[in-house]
Each structure stands twice: as structure tokens, then as C-alpha cells.
Amino acid sequence: MLKQRLLTAAILVPLVVWGILRLPTPYLALVLALFIVQGAWEWTRFMQWKATWLRVVYVAVVTLGLACIWFFQRDSFFEDANTDWLALPILSLFWWLVAMVWVLSYPRTVQRWSSSVMMALIGLLVLLPTWLAVVGLHASGEQGPLLVMYLLSLVWVADSGAYFGGRAWGKHKLAPAVSPGKTREGVGSAVAISTVYAIAAAQVLGLPGNLWPVFVVLSLVTVIFSVLGDLTESMFKRHAGIKDSGTLLPGHGGVLDRIDSVTAAAPVFVVGFWLTGLTGTSVT
């Protein structure tokens, strides 16, 4: 299993980095859309749908949603003063606040979200804003690809910090009913290493010194929400009685297993980046 994980990561990570830094936004949007569509197929497992035609219909709805977003919002991606496209990521933030309550109260509140209709709507609020946030950030001028790379690497660093910190010092469970392996010490380690990483990134990105605190705080809030994204998917998998969302990525599970943290982190980071005025700064 470990060998498979390392091999898959060795192939996938360089491709992801190259795609983010080298592909024009329209092409990157298409590649990301393929991952989101696969994620939609995996999402139907959370709803425990067995009929293939139902699963295909849901995938078609998500695909249509992506196409509509691109058709109606693509021009606004490339206009500095136009923030209309942020409406959907902002809407998703309300969902993630609700998700936080449900994760903390699991399994008492299962009946509030476990119906097929609710899960289908939640899937739209998870998948579509993630795609829109990453694409919109990537299109935000010359600094866009670097910022997307920072967002993803921040999540990777936080995940690694949580894993190793939890193994070394973990004693107190974070959300035992949802994910018994996650600990408060792991989250603390993620926050600590992310703080160092954010400070280093602020310097590398050439942010003015007076904006460093804002950038670091935004990064830490993003990390906290990335943990929430991970826990939320774990909650859905536990309720559905499955270990992984899929089998597409050997040793890693499905697409949702790899982007669960990003689904919550991306909208938070992107909305925060604009609301705090960081978007008006230049990145070297």
C-alpha cells in the first residue's frame, strides 16, 4: 500500500504542479473539470445509489453546472474589478459552517442531511465552488498560478504536519465519532508548521510586510477549514459504510479522498484573499 501511494504521488504531484504553473486557465479549467466530474461519480456512493442511470444523471447535472459557470462567468475571471464569480464560493462558506455543526454533533444529526436530496444538494455545494474558486484564483493575473500552487501546497503541508504530529504526540481525539485517527495534537502540529510555511511564503511571494499578519491569519483559517473538509468527507463515508470514495488513484483511493481538504480550503482562501484586499498586491 505504501509503495503504491508513493508511486502514485511521484507521478501525480509533478503533473499537478506542471499543470498549475504552465497551462493557460481555460485548459486548466478543463482538466480540473474532469476531476470534479469523477468526484461527482464518487459522491453518488455517499448517497448509496446503486442504479447506474441515477449516478450518470447526477454526473450530468454536475457537468452541466460546470459548463454554465464557465459560460456565464468566464469573462469575469479575467477582470480585476469584477468579483461576481465570488458569489458561489461565498455561498459555500455557509454550507461549511453548517458542516462544522454536523461534524461536531455526529451521529445525532444524521437525519438532517442523510436523505438523497440533501446529499445531492450538498454535493453541488462542495464540488462546484471548489472548481470555481481554483479556476478564478488561477485567472487572477500573473500571480494566479503561484497562488493556486501556494493554496494546494499549504493544504499538503498541513496534512503532513497533522499526520506526523498526531503520530508523535496524539493523545486527545479530535472527532472520534467521525475519524478516530485524528487528534487535537495533530491539528496543533498542522497549525504550527503552516504558520512557519505561511511566513516563508509571504516572503517568497514578495508581500509587503504590513500584509504578512493578514496573509498568515488567512492561511491558518484556510488550514482549519481544510481539516473540516477532511472530517466532513470522513463523516459521509462512515455513514455510507465505505472506506474510500473510489479506486481511481492506487494507494490513495478516489479523487474525493485526495481533494476533500481542498473542497473547504479553496473557497475560504479565495474569498478571504479578496475580502482582505490581498488581491490588490503584486506577487513577485
C-alpha positions in Angstrom: 0.0 0.0 0.0 2.8 2.5 0.9 4.6 1.7 -2.3 1.5 2.3 -4.3 0.9 5.6 -2.5 4.4 6.8 -3.1 4.4 5.7 -6.8 1.1 7.4 -7.4 2.2 10.6 -5.7 5.5 10.6 -7.6 3.6 10.6 -10.9 0.7 12.8 -9.9 2.3 15.6 -8.0 4.7 16.7 -10.8 1.8 16.7 -13.3 -0.3 18.8 -10.9 2.5 21.3 -10.4 3.2 21.5 -14.1 -0.4 21.9 -15.0 -1.0 24.7 -12.5 2.2 26.7 -13.5 2.2 26.1 -17.2 -1.4 25.5 -18.5 -3.5 28.6 -19.5 -6.5 28.9 -17.3 -9.1 27.6 -19.9 -7.1 24.3 -20.3 -6.5 24.0 -16.5 -10.3 24.6 -16.0 -11.0 21.7 -18.4 -8.6 19.3 -16.6 -10.0 20.3 -13.2 -13.5 19.8 -14.5 -12.6 16.1 -15.3 -11.5 15.6 -11.7 -14.7 17.3 -10.4 -16.8 15.1 -12.7 -15.1 12.0 -11.4 -15.7 13.4 -7.9 -19.4 13.6 -8.7 -19.4 10.0 -9.7 -17.8 9.1 -6.4 -20.2 11.3 -4.5 -23.1 9.1 -5.5 -21.6 6.4 -3.4 -22.2 8.6 -0.4 -25.9 8.7 -1.4 -25.7 4.9 -1.7 -27.2 5.0 -5.1 -27.0 1.6 -6.8 -28.7 2.3 -10.1 -26.1 3.3 -12.7 -28.6 5.6 -14.6 -29.2 7.7 -11.4 -25.4 8.1 -10.9 -25.0 9.1 -14.5 -27.8 11.7 -14.2 -26.1 13.3 -11.2 -22.8 13.4 -13.0 -24.6 15.0 -15.9 -26.1 17.7 -13.6 -22.6 18.5 -12.2 -21.1 18.6 -15.7 -23.9 21.0 -16.8 -23.3 23.1 -13.7 -19.6 23.5 -14.6 -20.4 24.3 -18.2 -22.9 27.0 -17.1 -20.5 28.6 -14.7 -17.8 28.8 -17.4 -20.2 30.2 -20.0 -21.7 32.9 -17.7 -18.6 33.7 -15.6 -15.5 33.2 -17.7 -15.2 36.9 -18.7 -15.4 38.0 -15.1 -12.4 35.7 -14.2 -10.1 38.0 -16.1 -11.5 41.4 -15.0 -9.7 42.6 -11.9 -12.7 44.7 -10.6 -15.3 42.0 -11.3 -16.0 39.8 -8.3 -19.4 38.5 -9.4 -18.0 35.0 -9.6 -17.2 35.0 -5.9 -21.0 34.6 -5.1 -20.9 30.8 -5.3 -17.7 30.4 -3.2 -19.2 32.8 -0.6 -22.4 30.7 -0.6 -20.4 27.6 0.0 -18.9 29.1 3.2 -22.4 29.0 4.8 -22.5 25.3 3.9 -19.2 24.7 5.6 -20.3 26.4 8.8 -23.3 24.1 8.8 -21.0 21.1 8.1 -18.9 22.1 11.1 -22.0 21.8 13.4 -23.0 18.4 11.8 -19.5 17.0 12.2 -19.3 18.0 15.9 -22.8 16.6 16.5 -22.4 13.4 14.6 -24.2 11.0 14.7 -27.1 12.8 16.5 -27.9 15.0 13.4 -27.6 12.3 10.7 -31.3 12.6 9.8 -30.9 16.2 8.9 -28.5 15.5 6.0 -28.7 11.9 5.1 -31.5 11.9 2.6 -30.6 11.6 -1.1 -32.0 15.0 -1.9 -29.9 16.7 0.8 -26.8 14.8 -0.2 -27.3 15.7 -3.8 -27.5 19.4 -2.9 -24.5 19.2 -0.6 -22.5 17.6 -3.4 -23.2 20.6 -5.6 -22.2 23.0 -2.8 -18.9 21.1 -2.3 -17.9 20.3 -5.9 -18.9 23.4 -8.0 -17.5 26.1 -5.7 -14.2 24.2 -5.4 -13.7 24.2 -9.2 -14.8 27.9 -9.4 -12.5 29.0 -6.6 -9.4 27.4 -8.1 -10.1 28.5 -11.6 -11.0 32.0 -10.5 -7.8 32.3 -8.5 -5.7 30.9 -11.3 -7.1 33.5 -13.6 -6.4 36.4 -11.3 -3.4 37.9 -13.1 0.2 36.8 -13.4 0.2 35.8 -9.7 -2.7 33.5 -10.1 -0.9 30.2 -10.8 1.6 30.9 -7.9 -1.3 31.5 -5.5 -3.1 28.3 -6.6 0.2 26.4 -6.0 0.5 28.0 -2.6 -3.1 27.1 -1.7 -2.5 23.4 -2.6 0.9 23.2 -1.0 -0.4 24.8 2.2 -3.0 22.0 2.4 -0.3 19.4 1.7 2.0 20.9 4.4 -0.9 21.0 6.9 -1.9 17.4 6.2 1.7 16.2 6.6 2.0 18.2 9.9 -1.2 16.7 11.2 -0.2 13.2 10.3 3.3 13.2 11.8 2.3 15.4 14.8 -0.6 13.1 15.5 1.7 10.0 15.3 4.3 11.6 17.6 2.1 13.3 20.2 -1.5 12.5 19.5 -3.5 11.6 22.7 -6.7 13.5 22.5 -9.2 12.6 19.8 -10.5 15.5 17.6 -13.8 14.0 16.5 -13.8 10.3 17.5 -17.2 9.5 16.2 -16.2 10.7 12.7 -12.5 10.0 12.4 -10.9 8.2 15.3 -7.4 8.7 13.9 -7.4 12.5 14.0 -6.2 14.2 17.2 -6.1 17.7 18.6 -2.3 17.4 18.8 -2.2 16.6 15.1 -4.2 19.8 14.3 -1.9 21.8 16.6 1.1 20.5 14.7 -0.6 21.4 11.4 -1.3 24.9 12.6 2.3 25.3 13.8 4.0 24.1 10.7 1.5 26.0 8.5 2.4 29.2 10.4 6.1 28.8 9.5 5.2 27.9 5.9 2.9 30.9 5.5 5.5 33.3 6.8 8.1 31.9 4.5 5.6 32.0 1.6 4.8 35.7 2.3 8.4 36.5 1.9 8.9 34.4 -1.2 5.8 35.9 -2.8 7.0 39.4 -2.1 4.1 40.6 0.0 4.6 43.9 1.9 5.5 43.4 5.5 2.3 45.1 6.8 0.2 42.4 5.0 2.1 39.4 6.4 -0.2 39.1 9.5 -3.3 39.2 7.3 -1.8 36.6 5.0 -0.7 34.3 7.8 -4.1 34.5 9.6 -5.9 33.8 6.3 -3.6 30.8 5.7 -4.4 29.4 9.2 -8.1 29.8 8.8 -7.7 28.0 5.5 -5.9 25.2 7.3 -8.6 24.9 9.9 -11.3 24.6 7.1 -9.1 22.0 5.3 -9.3 19.9 8.4 -13.1 20.4 8.4 -13.3 19.3 4.7 -11.4 16.1 5.6 -13.7 15.4 8.6 -16.8 16.1 6.6 -15.9 13.5 3.9 -15.0 11.1 6.6 -18.4 11.6 8.1 -20.1 10.9 4.8 -18.0 7.8 4.2 -18.7 6.5 7.7 -22.4 6.9 7.3 -22.3 5.2 3.9 -20.1 2.3 5.3 -17.2 2.8 2.8 -13.5 3.2 3.4 -12.6 5.1 0.3 -14.6 7.2 -2.1 -13.2 5.3 -5.1 -10.3 3.4 -6.5 -9.0 5.6 -9.3 -5.8 6.5 -7.5 -3.9 3.4 -6.4 -2.9 3.6 -2.8 -4.9 6.9 -2.3 -8.5 5.9 -3.0 -10.6 8.1 -5.1 -10.5 11.7 -6.3 -12.6 12.9 -3.3 -10.1 11.2 -0.9 -7.4 13.5 -2.3 -9.3 16.8 -2.6 -11.5 16.6 0.5 -9.4 19.1 2.3 -9.3 21.4 -0.7 -13.0 21.5 -1.1 -13.3 23.5 2.1 -9.9 25.3 1.9 -10.2 26.7 -1.6 -13.4 28.8 -1.2 -12.2 30.1 2.2 -8.8 31.1 0.9 -10.2 32.7 -2.3 -12.9 34.7 -0.6 -10.6 35.8 2.2 -7.9 36.8 -0.4 -10.4 39.2 -2.0 -12.1 40.5 1.1 -8.8 41.3 2.9 -7.5 43.2 -0.1 -4.6 40.9 -0.7 -5.7 40.7 -4.3 -4.5 44.2 -4.8 -0.9 43.3 -4.0 1.6 42.2 -6.5 3.4 38.8 -6.2 7.0 38.7 -7.4 
